[in-house]
Amino acid sequence: MEETLAILSVVIGLPWLILHYITKWKSAPKLTDGDEQMLEELFQLARRLDARMDTVERLVVADSPEFGRVGTDGPRLIADSADDNDTLAEIERKLKERTAR
């Protein structure tokens, strides 16, 4: 009896489980053209805001050299930070790859 149950679970149960989740995966919502356009607009907005923040930080540091100094030798935020620029450049590269297809 146990052998029969094991064989049935492998022959019937396992394929049913796999096909069930394949169906769920294929019926999951995908990004529409409108969604992709909105993401691209948000990315461009993030680039502009990053540039604005860099400008504001440079202006504030120029007016008040003590800006953001909390026990350190430099400003709290560094204008044109490489970390956030690298992240935005990576996103931009992926966006160009997607639109090239």
C-alpha positions as CSV (number, residue, x, y, z in Angstrom):
1,M,0.0,0.0,0.0
2,E,2.8,2.4,0.9
3,E,4.6,1.6,-2.4
4,T,1.4,2.3,-4.4
5,L,1.0,5.7,-2.6
6,A,4.6,6.6,-3.3
7,I,4.3,5.7,-6.9
8,L,1.0,7.6,-7.3
9,S,2.4,10.7,-5.6
10,V,5.4,10.7,-7.9
11,V,3.5,9.9,-11.1
12,I,0.5,12.1,-10.5
13,G,1.3,14.5,-7.7
14,L,4.6,15.9,-8.8
15,P,3.6,16.7,-12.4
16,W,0.4,18.3,-11.1
17,L,2.4,20.5,-8.7
18,I,4.8,21.5,-11.4
19,L,2.1,22.3,-14.0
20,H,0.1,24.2,-11.4
21,Y,3.0,26.6,-10.6
22,I,3.9,26.9,-14.3
23,T,0.4,28.0,-15.0
24,K,0.5,30.5,-12.1
25,W,3.8,31.8,-13.3
26,K,2.6,32.4,-16.9
27,S,-0.6,34.1,-15.7
28,A,1.3,36.5,-13.5
29,P,1.0,40.1,-14.7
30,K,3.8,41.5,-16.8
31,L,5.0,45.0,-17.4
32,T,2.9,46.8,-20.0
33,D,4.3,49.4,-22.4
34,G,2.8,52.1,-20.1
35,D,4.6,50.6,-17.1
36,E,7.9,50.6,-19.0
37,Q,7.3,54.2,-20.1
38,M,6.5,55.2,-16.5
39,L,9.7,53.5,-15.2
40,E,11.7,55.3,-17.9
41,E,10.2,58.7,-16.8
42,L,10.9,57.9,-13.2
43,F,14.5,57.1,-14.1
44,Q,15.0,60.4,-16.0
45,L,13.4,62.2,-13.0
46,A,15.9,60.5,-10.7
47,R,18.8,61.6,-12.9
48,R,17.6,65.2,-12.9
49,L,17.1,65.1,-9.1
50,D,20.6,63.7,-8.6
51,A,22.1,66.5,-10.7
52,R,20.0,69.1,-8.7
53,M,21.2,67.7,-5.4
54,D,24.8,67.8,-6.5
55,T,24.3,71.5,-7.5
56,V,22.6,72.4,-4.2
57,E,25.3,70.6,-2.2
58,R,28.1,72.5,-4.1
59,L,26.3,75.8,-3.5
60,V,25.8,75.2,0.2
61,V,29.4,74.1,0.7
62,A,30.6,77.2,-1.2
63,D,28.5,79.5,1.0
64,S,29.1,77.7,4.3
65,P,32.2,75.5,4.5
66,E,31.0,74.2,7.8
67,F,28.0,72.5,6.2
68,G,27.6,68.9,7.2
69,R,30.7,68.6,9.3
70,V,30.1,66.2,12.1
71,G,33.4,65.2,13.4
72,T,34.8,64.6,9.9
73,D,37.1,66.5,7.6
74,G,34.6,66.9,4.7
75,P,31.0,67.8,3.9
76,R,28.3,65.4,4.9
77,L,27.4,64.7,1.3
78,I,29.9,64.8,-1.5
79,A,28.8,66.6,-4.7
80,D,28.6,64.3,-7.7
81,S,29.0,61.1,-5.5
82,A,30.4,58.2,-7.5
83,D,28.3,55.7,-5.7
84,D,24.9,57.0,-6.8
85,N,26.2,57.9,-10.3
86,D,27.5,54.4,-10.8
87,T,24.0,53.0,-9.9
88,L,22.3,55.4,-12.2
89,A,24.7,54.6,-15.0
90,E,24.0,50.9,-14.6
91,I,20.3,51.5,-14.8
92,E,20.8,53.6,-17.9
93,R,22.9,50.9,-19.5
94,K,20.2,48.3,-18.9
95,L,17.5,50.7,-20.2
96,K,19.5,51.2,-23.4
97,E,19.9,47.5,-23.9
98,R,16.2,46.9,-23.4
99,T,15.2,49.6,-25.9
100,A,17.7,48.4,-28.5
101,R,15.9,45.0,-28.7
